[in-house]
């Protein structure tokens, strides 16, 4: 079939447009945004920036990281849920990405239905760190001190319902003591108060406290994972210290809003895995206490479901409230 002169002109004009090929279905056709639900320099931010650099190279569009902290990660995670431009994804953690609705039924979104799991990015144990003024060098000494001094021990978290909060409540319940919860917008602020002695205890992401532990500014009493950390070979796990609770491993993951096209989800998961398996990036993350993981969307969805069951059950059992 021959094109008319008008058709030839139209075809030539279309071919000259910068987005002509993308208009036929390729993605992305403009910059991609990654919303991080925690401040710059936080562990989710570190993971997001490792992935964003690789995505910028392979997607052919700038990938911009935008930090939206507050509300224990709920503010940024809600921004991921509400994104409707087709070019926004996000990085968040377990609480706002799984159990937030269980903790607060009035929350405007439900992670189980309003997010599309893309890929697990990293897992990391917590370090149970205390200020040197706390007269305890073991977990059991800490428990004994807390029981003998009710009201004198407070602990930090990265927000109500985040895993650092829930894990500490689980620990305290199993050992039969109480401590006051102090909520922070991110790890950095909590660590500042911990080093200054305004906070006594914090189950912290390794990147936030390893340096201070090495300098003697904090004491590490235990790690929450299933095994000891290479960076702290002399620090026992909670189980080794006699605490009868399952290992706690925090996670960082990439989500999109609900209804994200499956081909886009699969591509982003594949590229995130590639980024996390680059030797230099793995070295950086592992030095900071991360275990770079990567996963399929289905594997990540299964993890999200399991976390809702485990920690949602704890929230109900202990009656934990959004402001507790």
DOKOL-816305 format. One record per atom (N, C-alpha, C): residue in three letters; x, y, z. Coordinates in steps of 0.2 Angstrom, whole numbers, plus 5000, padded with zeros to 4 digits. Layout:
! DOKOL-816305
ALAXYZ;...
This chain:
! DOKOL-816305
UNK500449945000;UNK500050005000;UNK500450065000;UNK500350114995;UNK500750174995;UNK500450225000;UNK500950265003;UNK500750325007;UNK500650385003;UNK500150415005;UNK500050485002;UNK500550535004;UNK500650585000;UNK501150635002;UNK501050665009;UNK500350675011;UNK500250695018;UNK500450645023;UNK500350575021;UNK500550525026;UNK501250525027;UNK501650535021;UNK502350535022;UNK502650585026;UNK502350645025;UNK502550705029;UNK502350695037;UNK501750665038;UNK501550645045;UNK502050595048;UNK502250545044;UNK502650495047;UNK503350525048;UNK503550565044;UNK504250595045;UNK504250635051;UNK503650675052;UNK503650715058;UNK503650675064;UNK503250625064;UNK503250575070;UNK503950555072;UNK504250525067;UNK504950495068;UNK505450545071;UNK505350615069;UNK505750665072;UNK505650685079;UNK505050665082;UNK504950675089;UNK505350635093;UNK505650665099;UNK506050625103;UNK505750565106;UNK505050575108;UNK504750515111;UNK504350475106;UNK504550475100;UNK504150435095;UNK504150365097;UNK504750335098;UNK504750265099;UNK504450245106;UNK504550285111;UNK504250275117;UNK503450275117;UNK503250325113;UNK502450335112;UNK502150265110;UNK502550225107;UNK502250155105;UNK502250105111;UNK502450125117;UNK502350075122;UNK502950065127;UNK503550095125;UNK504150075129;UNK504150125135;UNK504450095140;UNK504450125147;UNK505150125149;UNK505350185153;UNK505050245154;UNK505150295149;UNK504750345148;UNK504850395143;UNK504950465147;UNK505050465153;UNK505250525157;UNK505650505163;UNK505950545167;UNK506250525173;UNK505850485178;UNK506250445181;UNK505950395186;UNK506050425193;UNK505550415198;UNK505650445204;UNK505650385209;UNK506150375214;UNK506150335219;UNK506050365226;UNK505450355229;UNK505250385235;UNK505550345241;UNK505950375245;UNK506250335251;UNK505850365257;UNK505650315261;UNK505150335266;UNK505550355273;UNK506250365272;UNK506650385278;UNK507150435276;UNK507450465280;UNK507950525279;UNK508550505274;UNK508850555271;UNK509450545268;UNK510050515273;UNK510450465271;UNK510950435275;UNK510650375279;UNK509950365279;UNK509750305282;UNK509850245278;UNK509750185282;UNK509850125278;UNK509450115272;UNK508750125272;UNK508350125266;UNK508650175260;UNK508850225262;UNK509150275258;UNK509850245254;UNK510250215258;UNK510850185256;UNK510650135250;UNK510150095252;UNK509950035247;UNK509650065241;UNK509250115242;UNK508950155236;UNK509450185231;UNK509950215234;UNK510450245230;UNK510950195226;UNK511050135229;UNK511350085225;UNK511050065219;UNK510350055220;UNK509950035215;UNK509850095210;UNK509750155212;UNK509550205207;UNK510150225202;UNK510750215204;UNK511350225200;UNK511250175194;UNK511150115196;UNK511150065190;UNK510550075186;UNK509950095189;UNK509350105185;UNK509450165180;UNK509750215182;UNK509850275178;UNK510250255172;UNK510750205172;UNK511150185167;UNK510750135162;UNK510350095164;UNK509950045160;UNK509250065157;UNK508950115161;UNK508350135159;UNK508350195154;UNK508950225153;UNK508950285148;UNK508650345150;UNK508450345157;UNK508150405160;UNK508450425167;UNK508450485169;UNK508750495176;UNK508250465181;UNK508550435186;UNK508150405192;UNK508350455198;UNK507850485200;UNK507950535206;UNK507650505212;UNK508050505217;UNK507950485224;UNK507650545228;UNK507050535231;UNK506650585235;UNK506550555242;UNK506850595247;UNK506650565254;UNK506050605256;UNK505650555259;UNK504950585262;UNK504950545269;UNK505250575274;UNK505250545281;UNK504650565285;UNK504550535290;UNK504050545295;UNK503550495296;UNK503250495302;UNK502750445303;UNK502950375304;UNK503650365306;UNK503850295306;UNK503850265299;UNK503950305294;UNK503950285287;UNK503350285283;UNK502750295287;UNK502150295284;UNK501950355279;UNK502250405280;UNK502150465276;UNK502450455269;UNK503050425269;UNK503350415262;UNK503050355259;UNK502850305263;UNK502550245260;UNK501850265257;UNK501550305260;UNK500850325258;UNK500950365251;UNK501550405251;UNK501650435244;UNK501750385239;UNK502050335240;UNK502150275235;UNK501450255233;UNK501050245238;UNK500350215236;UNK499950265232;UNK500050325233;UNK499650385230;UNK499950405223;UNK500550375221;UNK500850395215;UNK500450375209;UNK500250415205;UNK499850395199;UNK500150415192;UNK500850425192;UNK501150455186;UNK501450395182;UNK501450335184;UNK501750285181;UNK502450275181;UNK502750325184;UNK503550335184;UNK503750335191;UNK503450315196;UNK503650325203;UNK503550255207;UNK504150235210;UNK504150185214;UNK504450205221;UNK504550155226;UNK504850185232;UNK505150125236;UNK505550145241;UNK505950105245;UNK505750115252;UNK505550065256;UNK505350065263;UNK505550005266;UNK505249995273;UNK505449945277;UNK504849905280;UNK504949855284;UNK504449815286;UNK503849845289;UNK503949885294;UNK503349915297;UNK502849945292;UNK503050005289;UNK502550035284;UNK502449995278;UNK502849945277;UNK502749905271;UNK502449845272;UNK502149825279;UNK501849765280;UNK501349775285;UNK501449795291;UNK501049785297;UNK500749855299;UNK500849905295;UNK500549975297;UNK499849975298;UNK499449945294;UNK498749945295;UNK498449905301;UNK498849855303;UNK498749815309;UNK498749855315;UNK499349895315;UNK499449935321;UNK498949995321;UNK498750025315;UNK498350085315;UNK497750075310;UNK497250045312;UNK496650035308;UNK496450095304;UNK496550155307;UNK496350215304;UNK496850245298;UNK497350205297;UNK497850225292;UNK497550225285;UNK497750275281;UNK497450285275;UNK497550235270;UNK498050195271;UNK498250145266;UNK498350075269;UNK498350025265;UNK498449955268;UNK499049925264;UNK499649915267;UNK500149885263;UNK499949825259;UNK499549785262;UNK499449715259;UNK499049725253;UNK498649775251;UNK498249785245;UNK498449845241;UNK498749895244;UNK498949955241;UNK499649965238;UNK500049915239;UNK500749915236;UNK500849855232;UNK501249865227;UNK501449805223;UNK502249795224;UNK502349735228;UNK503049715229;UNK503449705223;UNK504049735222;UNK504449725217;UNK505049685218;UNK505449705223;UNK506049665225;UNK506249675232;UNK506449625236;UNK506749635242;UNK507449655240;UNK507749705244;UNK508349735242;UNK508949715247;UNK508749715253;UNK509249695258;UNK508949675265;UNK509349635268;UNK509149615275;UNK509649625280;UNK509549645286;UNK510049655291;UNK509749645298;UNK510249615302;UNK510049605309;UNK510049675313;UNK509749675318;UNK509849735323;UNK510449725328;UNK510749775330;UNK511249775336;UNK510949805342;UNK510849765347;UNK510649785353;UNK511149825357;UNK511149895356;UNK511649935358;UNK511449975364;UNK511849985369;UNK511650025375;UNK512250085376;UNK512050135380;UNK512550185382;UNK512950155387;UNK513650175387;UNK514150155392;UNK513950165399;UNK513450215401;UNK513250225408;UNK512850165410;UNK512550125406;UNK512050075408;UNK512550025411;UNK512350005417;UNK512849955421;UNK512649885419;UNK512749865412;UNK512649805410;UNK513149785404;UNK513449725404;UNK513849705399;UNK513649645395;UNK513049615398;UNK512749565394;UNK512049575394;UNK511649535390;UNK510949545390;UNK510549535396;UNK510849475400;UNK510449465406;UNK510649515411;UNK511149545411;UNK511349605416;UNK510849665414;UNK510749675408;UNK510249725406;UNK509549715408;UNK509349655407;UNK508649635410;UNK508649645417;UNK509149615421;UNK509149625428;UNK509149695430;UNK509449745427;UNK509449815428;UNK508849845427;UNK508549825421;UNK507849855419;UNK507349835425;UNK507349775427;UNK506849745432;UNK506949785439;UNK507549795440;UNK507749825447;UNK507649905447;UNK507549925441;UNK507550005440;UNK506950025436;UNK506350005437;UNK505750025433;UNK505750095432;UNK505650115425;UNK505550185423;UNK506250215422;UNK506750185423;UNK507450215421;UNK507750205415;UNK507450155411;UNK507750135405;UNK507250155399;UNK507450185394;UNK507150205388;UNK507450175382;UNK507050165377;UNK507350145371;UNK507150175365;UNK507550185360;UNK507350215354;UNK507050165348;UNK506750195343;UNK506550165337;UNK506450215332;UNK506450185326;UNK506350225320;UNK505650245319;UNK505150235324;UNK504450255323;UNK504050195325;UNK503450215328;UNK502950165330;UNK502750115324;UNK502850055326;UNK502649995322;UNK503249975317;UNK503750015317;UNK504349985314;UNK504649925317;UNK505049895314;UNK505349825317;UNK505749845323;UNK506149895323;UNK506549915329;UNK506049915335;UNK505449945334;UNK505049955340;UNK504749885342;UNK504449855337;UNK504149785338;UNK504549735341;UNK505249735338;UNK505649685341;UNK505849705348;UNK505949765350;UNK506149785357;UNK505549765362;UNK504949775359;UNK504349755363;UNK504349685364;UNK504449645359;UNK504449575360;UNK504949555365;UNK505549575364;UNK506149565369;UNK505949575376;UNK505649635377;UNK505449655384;UNK504949615387;UNK504449595383;UNK503849555385;UNK504149485387;UNK504549455383;UNK504849385384;UNK505249385390;UNK505649445392;UNK506049445398;UNK505749475404;UNK505149495403;UNK504749525409;UNK504949585412;UNK505149635407;UNK505249705410;UNK504949755405;UNK504949815407;UNK504649875403;UNK505149925402;UNK505149955397;UNK505550015395;UNK505150065391;UNK505350125392;UNK504950185389;UNK505150185382;UNK504650195377;UNK504850195370;UNK504850275368;UNK505450285364;UNK505550355362;UNK505550345354;UNK505150375350;UNK505150375343;UNK505550425340;UNK505850405334;UNK506250455330;UNK506150445323;UNK506350495319;UNK506150495312;UNK506650455308;UNK507250435311;UNK507750395308;UNK508250375313;UNK508650335310;UNK509250305314;UNK509650355317;UNK509850405313;UNK510350455314;UNK510250495321;UNK509550515321;UNK509350555327;UNK509350515333;UNK509150445333;UNK509150405338;UNK509850395341;UNK510350385336;UNK510950365338;UNK511350425342;UNK511150485339;UNK511450545342;UNK511250555350;UNK510550535351;UNK510350535358;UNK510650475362;UNK510750425359;UNK511050365362;UNK511750375364;UNK512150405360;UNK512850425361;UNK512850475367;UNK512350525367;UNK512350575372;UNK512150555378;UNK511850495379;UNK511550465385;UNK510850485387;UNK510550525382;UNK509850545383;UNK509350475382;UNK509650425378;UNK509350365377;UNK509750315380;UNK509450255382;UNK509950205385;UNK509950145381;UNK509550135377;UNK509550065373;UNK509250075366;UNK509450045361;UNK509250045354;UNK509349985350;UNK508849955347;UNK509049905343;UNK509149935336;UNK509749945334;UNK509949985328;UNK510149945322;UNK510049975317;UNK510349955310;UNK511049955311;UNK511449905309;UNK512149905310;UNK512549975307;UNK512349995301;UNK512650055299;UNK512650115303;UNK512150115308;UNK512050175312;UNK512550175318;UNK512750115320;UNK513150105327;UNK513750075326;UNK513950045321;UNK514550005321;UNK515150045322;UNK515250105320;UNK515750155321;UNK515850175328;UNK515250195331;UNK515250215338;UNK515450155343;UNK515250095341;UNK515450035345;UNK516150025345;UNK516450035339;UNK517150025338;UNK517550075342;UNK517250135343;UNK517650195346;UNK517450195354;UNK517050145356;UNK516950135363;UNK516350185366;UNK516050215361;UNK515550265363;UNK514850225365;UNK514750165362;UNK514250125364;UNK514450055365;UNK514050015369;UNK514149945370;UNK513649905366;UNK513949855363;UNK513449805359;UNK513349745363;UNK512749725365;UNK512649675370;UNK512449605366;UNK512149615360;UNK511849565356;UNK511649585349;UNK511649535345;UNK511349545338;UNK510749505337;UNK510249525333;UNK509549495333;UNK509549445328;UNK510049435324;UNK509949385318;UNK510049315320;UNK510049265316;UNK510149195317;UNK510849175319;UNK511349225317;UNK512049205318;UNK512349275320;UNK512949265322;UNK513449325324;UNK513649365318;UNK513749425319;UNK513949465313;UNK514749465312;UNK514949455306;UNK515649455305;UNK516049515308;UNK515649575308;UNK515949635311;UNK516049635318;UNK515649595322;UNK515549585329;UNK515649515331;UNK516149485330;UNK516249405331;UNK516149385338;UNK516249435343;UNK516249415350;UNK515549435353;UNK515149465349;UNK514449485352;UNK513949425350;UNK513649405355;UNK513149345354;UNK512549365351;UNK512149315348;UNK511449325346;UNK511049325352;UNK510449355352;UNK509949355357;UNK509849285360;UNK509749235355;UNK509649165357;UNK510249145361;UNK510849155359;UNK511449135363;UNK511449165370;UNK511149225370;UNK511149265377;UNK510549235381;UNK510249195379;UNK509649165383;UNK508949185382;UNK508849235377;UNK508249255375;UNK507849215371;UNK507249185373;UNK506849135369;UNK506449175364;UNK506749205359;UNK506249235354;UNK506649225347;UNK506249215342;UNK506449205335;UNK506949255333;UNK507349245329;UNK507849295326;UNK507449345323;UNK507749405323;UNK507349465320;UNK507849495315;UNK507649495308;UNK508049515303;UNK507649575299;UNK507849635300;UNK507449685296;UNK507549685289;UNK507149715285;UNK507249715278;UNK507049775275;UNK507349785269;UNK507249845265;UNK506949825258;UNK506449855255;UNK506149825249;UNK505949885244;UNK505849865238;UNK505549915233;UNK504849895231;UNK504449945232;UNK503749935230;UNK503549985225;UNK502949965221;UNK502650015217;UNK501950025220;UNK501550065217;UNK500850075219;UNK500450015217;UNK499850005219;UNK499449945217;UNK499349955210;UNK499249895206;UNK499049895199;UNK499649905195;UNK500249915197;UNK500849925192;UNK500849865187;UNK500949885181;UNK501049835176;UNK501549775177;UNK501349715176;UNK501749665178;UNK502449665174;UNK502449685168;UNK503049685164;UNK503549735167;UNK503249795169;UNK503649845172;UNK503949825179;UNK503549785183;UNK503749755189;UNK504349705188;UNK504249665183;UNK504749615182;UNK505449645180;UNK505349695176;UNK506049725174;UNK506349765179;UNK505949795183;UNK506349835189;UNK506649785194;UNK506249725195;UNK506549675200;UNK507149645197;UNK507149635190;UNK507749605187;UNK508349655188;UNK508249715186;UNK508749765187;UNK509049785194;UNK508549775199;UNK508749785206;UNK509249735208;UNK509049675206;UNK509449615207;UNK510149625204;UNK510249645198;UNK510849655195;UNK511249705198;UNK510949765201;UNK511349815204;UNK511549785211;UNK511249745214;UNK511449725221;UNK511949665220;UNK512049635214;UNK512549585213;UNK513149615210;UNK513249675209;UNK513849705207;UNK514349705213;UNK514949675212;UNK515449665217;UNK515549725222;UNK515649785218;UNK515849845222;UNK515249865227;UNK514649865224;UNK514049885228;UNK513949835233;UNK514049765232;UNK513949715238;UNK514449735243;UNK515049755241;UNK515649765246;UNK515349825251;UNK515149875248;UNK514949935251;UNK514349915256;UNK513849885254;UNK513249865258;UNK513449815264;UNK513849765262;UNK514049715267;UNK514549745272;UNK514949795271;UNK515349835276;UNK514849865281;UNK514349895278;UNK513849925283;UNK513349885286;UNK513449815286;UNK513049765289;UNK512449745286;UNK512349765279;UNK511849735275;UNK511949665272;UNK511449635271;UNK511549575267;UNK511149585260;UNK511449605255;UNK511149615249;UNK510749555246;UNK510149565245;UNK509749505243;UNK509449505236;UNK509049545234;UNK508649535228;UNK508149485228;UNK507649485224;UNK507149435224;UNK506649445218;UNK506249395217;UNK505749405212;UNK505149435216;UNK504749465212;UNK504149495215;UNK503749445219;UNK503649385217;UNK503249335221;UNK503649325227;UNK504249315227;UNK504649305233;UNK504549355238;UNK504549415236;UNK504449475240;UNK503749485243;UNK503249465239;UNK502549465241;UNK502449415247;UNK502849355246;UNK502749305251;UNK503049325258;UNK503649365257;UNK503949385263;UNK503449435267;UNK503249485263;UNK502749535266;UNK502149505269;UNK501849445266;UNK501349415270;UNK501549385276;UNK502149345276;UNK502349315282;UNK502549365288;UNK502749425286;UNK502949475291;UNK502249505294;UNK501749515290;UNK501149535292;UNK500849485298;UNK500949415296;UNK500649365301;UNK501049365307;UNK501749375307;UNK502149365313;UNK502049435317;UNK502149485314;UNK502149555318;UNK501449575320;UNK501049565315;UNK500349585316;UNK500049545322;UNK500249475323;UNK500049445329;UNK500349465335;UNK500949495335;UNK501249525341;UNK500949585343;UNK500749625338;UNK500349695339;UNK499749675343;UNK499349625340;UNK498749615343;UNK498849585350;UNK499349535351;UNK499449505357;UNK499649545363;UNK500049595361;UNK500349645366;UNK499849705367;UNK499449715362;UNK499049775362;UNK499349835361;UNK499849835356;UNK500249895355;UNK499849945351;UNK499950005353;UNK499550055350;UNK499950105345;UNK499650145341;UNK500150185336;UNK500550235340;UNK500350255346;UNK500650305350;UNK501050275356;UNK501150205356;UNK501450175362;UNK502150175361;
